[in-house]
Amino acid sequence: MVSQVPLTKPHRELRFLGPLSSMSDRSAVAFAFVVAMFMDIMDGTIVNTALPSIGKEFGTTSPAGLAWIVLGYLLSLAIWIPASGWLGDKFGTKRVFLFALAMFTAASVLCGFSHSVTQLAVFRFLQGIGGGMMTPVGTAMLFREYPPKDRARASAILVVPTLLAPAIGPVLGGYLTDGLGWRWIFFVNAPFGLLMFFFGLWRLKEYTHHASSKFDPAGFILSATALGSILYGLNQAEFSGWTSPKVLTCLIGGVLLGIALVIVETHQHDPLLALRLFRDPVFRITNIISIFSTASFFGLILLMPLMLQSVRGLSAASSGLTTFPQALGVICMSQVVRALYPKLGPRRLLIGGLTIAGVLMLCLVFTTETTNLWVYRGLLFGRGMCWAFVFIPLQAAGFSTVKFADTGRASSLFSTQRQFSSSLGIAVLITLLESQIHGIGGAIGSASVLYDAYKVPFFWCAMFAFFAAVASLFLDDNKVLAVLRQKDS
């Protein structure tokens, strides 16, 4: 018999340094979430760093061929992220989270033992099964542990792996690939995955939703094919261009399937995707803000290492150290944002953070190929401080008006949107970069001309942030603050 296990008893403050056995339930969830998400998010940046070494060992230099190592993971995410909310509610968040963690860890080891690009792509698909469920289910567990008035605290925890992992990934990936070989970028997940699996088995509590619906095969198939087709099309646009028949077929087909998904799910009595949650104006507008802010954030996360390595000639490790101050900026301001959020609400924090972040990214347009690296570090540190004013209130506000029982479904929708937004942002910015590089033709050997090609996507990173700031004007602070003033129930 399925039961609902709400976690409503008081909890102590988060303390990671105490003995594991004395952790509060809240601390245990936060600890498991941070380590698991850190593994998941960092994996993508490490793999991208190691692709040239992987291609060299397997005797392939084709970008399209190596792309399947990334695509295998992305397509698996497309299948399992939308379904993760239902799975967590039906079978229990602890069971699903531990299954996802075990799948991710086991598949990581298999990736390390791969003997061909095809094998690696298949094992990356298996790894994506774990990654696709781990993020939304872990987020749901975290937000269920924190009542609405403490969501800023939960969001401050959530940004730790989100910001630190992309910053550390290229550095660690560079050292592991150069020192031990690319296989160790996957083997390194094994000890942490095993540790967190047994820790979660011991300390995490189970939650299932007694009203969980029956499985919705139509929603599952349509969501997987729609998102998978769009993600594949966006990925291939980087190599084949937006007018390629293959890209256009995938993108148009994905959009049509997405429309069919909306029609089917809004007429289902028990849909897989709870699209009804978008009727909530707070949840709806925070997702719109997230589309632009996510595209801006992850777009520059990709562009800066590319520029530093291809134009400035830095190694992967040195490039990672140059971009690392961004994560430090977030950490420095996270406690400040936590304190300001219940007093000011999310709207002013979001508008201020996004606007200043946009201005700082515009400053990159005025840099040159000889700009001192400390200028980049300073700008990125400031950008990181701004993103603390974005991610923390955005996550906290997004889930503030969501009912306790709907947390898993809301997390699934938010994670799906964020995966789509990051892929869209990267595809658009890479396409802009490629068009600029093709435009310079024979002058590609000039560092100054090649550097100028990056200024157009830098500009659009700033514009995405400004678009998000404009969208933030429509966020109703009163509804969020009303929830914050409620007592714990």
C-alpha positions in Angstrom: 0.0 0.0 0.0 1.4 3.4 -1.0 1.7 5.9 1.7 2.5 9.6 2.0 5.3 10.4 4.4 5.4 14.2 4.9 8.6 15.4 6.6 7.3 18.1 8.9 9.2 17.8 12.1 11.6 20.6 13.1 15.1 20.4 11.8 18.4 21.9 12.9 20.6 24.1 10.8 22.6 22.6 8.0 25.9 21.2 9.4 28.1 19.2 6.9 31.1 19.0 9.2 29.5 17.0 12.0 29.5 13.2 12.1 27.2 11.7 9.5 25.3 9.8 12.2 24.3 13.1 14.0 23.0 14.8 10.9 19.5 16.0 10.9 17.1 14.7 8.2 17.4 18.0 6.4 21.2 17.9 6.5 21.2 14.3 5.2 19.0 15.2 2.2 21.1 18.3 1.5 24.4 16.3 1.7 23.2 13.5 -0.6 21.8 16.0 -3.0 24.9 18.2 -3.3 27.3 15.3 -3.8 25.0 13.5 -6.3 24.3 16.7 -8.3 28.0 17.6 -8.2 28.8 14.3 -9.9 26.0 14.7 -12.4 26.7 18.3 -13.5 30.5 18.0 -13.5 30.4 14.9 -15.6 29.2 16.9 -18.7 32.0 19.5 -18.5 34.7 16.9 -17.9 33.5 14.8 -20.9 33.6 17.9 -23.2 37.2 18.6 -22.0 38.3 15.0 -22.8 36.6 14.6 -26.2 39.8 15.3 -28.2 41.7 12.6 -26.2 38.9 10.1 -26.6 38.8 10.7 -30.4 42.5 10.3 -30.7 42.5 6.9 -28.9 39.6 5.6 -30.9 40.9 6.9 -34.2 38.1 9.4 -35.0 38.4 13.2 -35.3 34.9 13.7 -36.8 33.0 16.2 -34.6 29.7 14.6 -35.7 31.0 11.2 -34.6 32.3 12.4 -31.2 29.0 14.3 -30.7 27.2 11.0 -30.1 29.1 10.7 -26.8 27.3 13.9 -25.7 24.1 13.1 -27.6 23.7 9.7 -26.0 23.5 11.4 -22.6 21.3 14.2 -23.8 18.8 11.9 -25.5 18.5 9.8 -22.3 17.8 12.9 -20.3 15.0 13.8 -22.7 13.3 10.4 -22.0 13.7 10.3 -18.2 13.6 13.9 -16.9 9.9 14.4 -17.8 9.0 11.0 -16.3 11.0 11.5 -13.1 8.3 13.3 -11.1 5.8 10.6 -11.7 8.3 7.9 -10.9 9.3 9.5 -7.6 5.7 9.9 -6.5 4.8 6.4 -7.5 7.7 4.3 -6.3 9.2 6.7 -3.7 11.7 9.4 -4.0 14.3 7.5 -2.0 14.0 4.4 -4.1 14.2 6.3 -7.4 17.0 8.6 -6.2 19.1 5.6 -5.1 18.3 3.7 -8.3 19.3 6.7 -10.4 22.5 7.1 -8.3 23.4 3.4 -8.8 22.7 3.5 -12.5 24.8 6.7 -13.0 27.7 5.1 -11.0 27.6 1.7 -12.7 27.3 3.3 -16.2 30.3 5.6 -15.3 32.4 2.6 -14.7 31.3 1.0 -18.0 32.1 4.2 -19.8 35.6 3.9 -18.4 36.0 0.4 -19.9 34.6 1.3 -23.3 36.5 0.1 -26.4 34.9 2.2 -29.1 33.0 5.4 -29.6 29.8 3.4 -30.1 30.2 1.5 -26.8 30.9 4.8 -25.0 27.8 6.4 -26.5 25.6 3.5 -25.4 27.0 3.6 -21.9 26.5 7.4 -21.8 22.9 6.7 -22.6 22.7 4.4 -19.6 24.4 7.0 -17.5 21.8 9.5 -18.7 19.0 7.3 -17.2 20.5 8.0 -13.8 21.3 11.6 -14.5 17.9 12.3 -15.9 16.1 11.1 -12.7 18.7 12.2 -10.2 18.4 15.9 -10.6 14.6 16.4 -10.5 14.0 13.8 -7.8 16.8 15.1 -5.7 15.4 18.7 -6.1 12.0 17.5 -5.0 13.5 15.8 -2.0 15.3 19.0 -1.1 12.3 21.3 -1.4 10.1 18.9 0.5 12.5 19.2 3.4 12.3 22.9 3.4 8.9 24.7 4.0 8.1 27.7 1.8 9.6 30.3 4.0 12.9 28.5 4.0 13.1 27.9 0.2 15.8 30.5 -0.2 18.0 28.4 2.1 17.3 25.3 0.0 18.0 27.3 -3.2 21.3 28.4 -1.8 22.2 24.7 -1.4 21.0 23.9 -4.9 23.3 26.5 -6.5 26.4 24.9 -4.9 26.7 22.0 -7.4 25.1 24.1 -10.2 27.9 26.7 -10.1 30.9 24.9 -8.7 30.7 21.8 -10.9 31.0 23.7 -14.2 33.9 25.7 -12.7 35.8 22.7 -11.4 35.0 20.3 -14.2 37.4 21.7 -16.9 40.2 21.9 -14.3 39.7 18.4 -13.0 39.1 17.1 -16.4 42.3 18.6 -17.8 44.4 17.2 -15.0 42.8 13.7 -15.1 43.0 13.5 -18.9 46.6 14.7 -19.1 47.8 12.8 -16.0 45.9 9.5 -15.8 44.0 9.3 -19.1 40.5 10.1 -20.2 39.0 6.9 -18.7 39.6 8.3 -15.2 37.1 11.1 -15.7 34.5 8.3 -15.4 36.2 6.1 -12.9 36.4 9.0 -10.4 32.6 8.8 -10.0 32.7 5.3 -8.6 33.9 5.9 -5.0 31.7 9.0 -4.5 28.7 7.1 -6.1 29.1 4.1 -3.8 29.6 6.3 -0.7 26.4 8.3 -1.4 24.4 5.2 -2.3 25.0 3.6 1.1 24.7 6.9 2.9 21.3 7.5 1.2 20.2 3.9 2.0 21.0 4.6 5.6 19.8 8.2 6.2 17.3 9.2 3.5 13.5 8.9 4.3 11.0 7.6 1.8 8.2 9.6 0.3 5.4 8.4 -2.0 2.3 10.2 -3.0 -0.9 8.3 -2.2 -2.7 10.0 -5.1 -0.1 9.2 -7.7 -1.8 8.5 -11.0 -1.5 5.5 -13.3 1.3 5.4 -15.9 0.5 7.6 -18.9 2.2 5.9 -21.9 1.0 8.6 -24.4 2.6 11.3 -22.3 5.8 9.3 -21.8 6.2 8.6 -25.6 5.3 12.1 -26.7 7.5 13.9 -24.1 10.5 11.7 -24.9 10.2 12.0 -28.7 9.4 15.8 -28.6 12.2 16.8 -26.3 14.6 14.2 -27.8 14.0 15.5 -31.3 14.5 19.1 -30.3 17.6 18.4 -28.3 19.1 16.4 -31.2 18.2 19.1 -33.7 19.8 21.8 -31.5 22.9 19.8 -31.1 23.2 19.1 -34.8 22.6 22.7 -35.7 26.1 23.4 -34.3 27.6 21.1 -37.0 25.2 21.3 -39.9 23.6 24.7 -39.6 20.0 25.7 -38.9 18.9 25.2 -42.6 20.1 21.6 -42.8 17.2 19.3 -43.8 18.1 17.0 -40.9 18.1 19.9 -38.4 14.8 21.4 -39.7 13.1 18.0 -39.7 14.1 17.4 -36.1 13.2 20.9 -34.8 9.9 21.1 -36.7 9.0 17.5 -35.8 9.9 18.2 -32.2 7.7 21.3 -32.0 4.7 19.4 -33.6 5.2 16.6 -31.2 5.4 19.1 -28.4 2.0 20.6 -29.5 0.5 17.2 -29.6 1.9 16.5 -26.1 0.2 19.7 -24.7 -3.1 18.7 -26.3 -2.9 15.1 -25.0 -1.7 16.0 -21.5 -4.2 18.8 -20.9 -7.1 16.4 -21.8 -5.8 13.5 -19.7 -7.4 12.8 -16.3 -4.0 11.6 -14.9 -1.3 13.1 -17.1 2.4 12.2 -16.8 3.3 15.9 -17.0 1.3 18.2 -14.7 1.0 21.1 -17.2 -1.8 22.5 -15.0 1.0 23.8 -12.8 1.7 26.5 -15.4 -1.7 28.0 -14.6 0.0 29.3 -11.4 1.3 32.7 -12.5 4.4 32.5 -10.2 5.5 29.1 -11.5 4.8 30.2 -15.0 6.8 33.4 -15.0 9.7 31.9 -13.1 10.0 29.3 -15.8 10.0 32.1 -18.5 12.7 34.0 -16.6 14.7 30.7 -16.3 14.6 30.2 -20.1 16.6 33.4 -20.8 18.8 33.3 -17.7 19.7 29.7 -18.2 20.6 30.3 -21.8 22.8 33.3 -20.8 24.5 31.5 -17.9 25.4 28.2 -19.6 26.1 29.9 -22.9 29.0 31.9 -21.4 30.1 28.8 -19.4 30.8 27.3 -22.8 32.1 30.3 -24.7 34.7 31.5 -22.2 36.7 28.2 -22.2 36.5 28.0 -26.0 37.8 31.5 -26.3 40.5 31.1 -23.7 41.8 27.9 -25.2 41.4 28.5 -29.0 42.4 32.2 -29.0 44.4 32.8 -25.9 46.1 29.4 -26.1 45.5 28.4 -22.5 45.3 24.7 -21.4 42.0 23.3 -20.2 43.2 23.4 -16.6 44.5 27.1 -16.9 41.2 28.0 -18.6 39.2 26.5 -15.8 41.3 28.4 -13.2 40.5 31.6 -15.1 36.8 31.1 -15.0 36.7 29.7 -11.5 36.2 33.1 -9.8 32.6 33.1 -11.0 31.8 30.2 -8.6 33.5 32.1 -5.8 31.3 35.1 -6.5 28.2 33.1 -6.1 29.4 31.6 -2.8 30.4 35.0 -1.4 26.9 36.4 -2.0 24.7 33.4 -1.4 24.3 34.1 2.4 23.5 37.8 1.6 20.8 36.8 -0.9 19.3 34.3 1.6 18.9 37.1 4.2 17.5 39.6 1.7 15.0 37.3 0.0 12.3 37.2 2.7 12.6 41.0 3.2 12.6 42.1 -0.4 11.1 39.3 -2.3 12.4 37.8 -5.6 11.4 40.5 -8.1 13.9 43.2 -7.1 16.7 40.8 -6.5 16.2 39.2 -9.9 15.9 42.5 -11.8 19.0 43.9 -10.1 21.1 40.7 -10.5 20.2 40.1 -14.1 20.7 43.8 -15.2 24.1 44.1 -13.6 25.1 40.6 -15.0 24.1 41.8 -18.4 26.2 45.0 -18.1 29.2 42.9 -17.0 28.8 40.6 -20.0 28.6 43.6 -22.3 32.0 44.6 -21.0 33.4 41.5 -22.7 32.6 43.1 -26.0 35.2 45.8 -25.3 38.0 43.4 -24.4 40.7 42.3 -26.9 42.9 39.3 -27.5 45.6 40.9 -25.3 43.3 41.7 -22.3 44.9 40.8 -19.0 43.4 37.5 -17.7 42.7 39.3 -14.4 40.1 41.4 -16.2 38.2 38.2 -17.1 38.6 36.9 -13.6 37.2 40.2 -12.2 34.3 40.3 -14.6 33.4 36.7 -14.0 33.7 37.1 -10.2 31.2 40.0 -10.5 29.0 38.0 -12.7 29.0 35.2 -10.2 27.9 37.6 -7.5 25.0 38.6 -9.7 24.0 35.1 -10.4 23.5 34.5 -6.7 20.8 37.2 -7.0 19.3 35.2 -9.8 19.4 31.5 -9.1 18.5 31.6 -5.4 15.4 33.7 -5.6 14.4 32.1 -9.0 14.4 28.6 -7.5 12.8 29.7 -4.2 10.1 31.7 -5.9 9.4 29.0 -8.5 8.5 26.4 -5.9 7.0 28.8 -3.4 3.4 28.4 -4.4 3.6 24.8 -5.4 1.7 22.4 -3.2 3.7 19.9 -1.2 2.2 16.9 -3.1 3.1 18.6 -6.5 6.7 19.2 -5.7 8.0 16.2 -7.7 5.9 17.1 -10.8 7.0 20.7 -10.5 10.7 19.7 -10.3 10.3 17.5 -13.3 8.8 20.4 -15.4 11.5 22.9 -14.1 14.3 20.5 -14.9 12.9 19.8 -18.4 12.7 23.5 -19.1 16.2 24.1 -17.8 17.7 21.3 -20.0 15.9 22.7 -23.1 17.0 26.3 -22.3 20.7 25.4 -21.8 20.7 23.4 -25.1 18.9 26.2 -26.9 21.2 28.9 -25.6 24.3 27.0 -26.5 23.1 26.1 -30.0 22.1 29.7 -30.7 25.4 31.1 -29.4 27.6 28.5 -31.1 25.8 29.2 -34.4 26.4 32.9 -34.0 30.1 32.2 -33.4 30.4 29.8 -36.4 28.7 32.4 -38.7 31.2 35.0 -37.5 34.2 32.6 -38.0 33.0 31.7 -41.5 32.6 35.4 -42.3 36.2 36.2 -41.6 37.4 33.5 -44.1 41.1 33.7 -44.8 41.8 36.0 -41.9 41.1 33.1 -39.5 44.8 33.0 -38.6 44.7 36.4 -37.0 44.1 36.2 -33.3 42.6 39.6 -33.1 40.0 38.8 -35.9 39.2 35.5 -34.4 38.7 37.1 -31.0 36.3 39.6 -32.5 34.2 36.6 -33.7 33.4 35.9 -30.0 32.1 39.4 -29.4 28.7 38.8 -31.1 27.8 35.7 -28.9 29.1 37.7 -25.9 26.7 40.4 -26.7 23.8 38.0 -27.0 24.7 36.5 -23.6 24.1 39.9 -22.2 20.9 40.4 -24.1 19.5 37.1 -22.8 20.1 38.4 -19.3 18.3 41.7 -20.1 15.4 39.7 -21.5 15.2 37.8 -18.3 15.3 41.0 -16.3 12.3 42.4 -18.3 10.4 39.1 -17.7 11.1 39.5 -14.0 9.0 42.8 -14.0 5.9 40.6 -14.3 6.7 38.5 -11.2 4.2 39.2 -8.4 6.1 39.7 -5.2 3.0 39.9 -3.1 2.0 36.2 -3.8 5.5 35.0 -3.0 5.8 37.1 0.2 2.4 36.0 1.4 3.6 32.4 1.3 6.8 33.4 3.1 4.9 34.9 6.0 2.9 31.7 6.6 4.0 29.6 9.5 5.4 26.1 9.2 2.7 23.5 8.9 
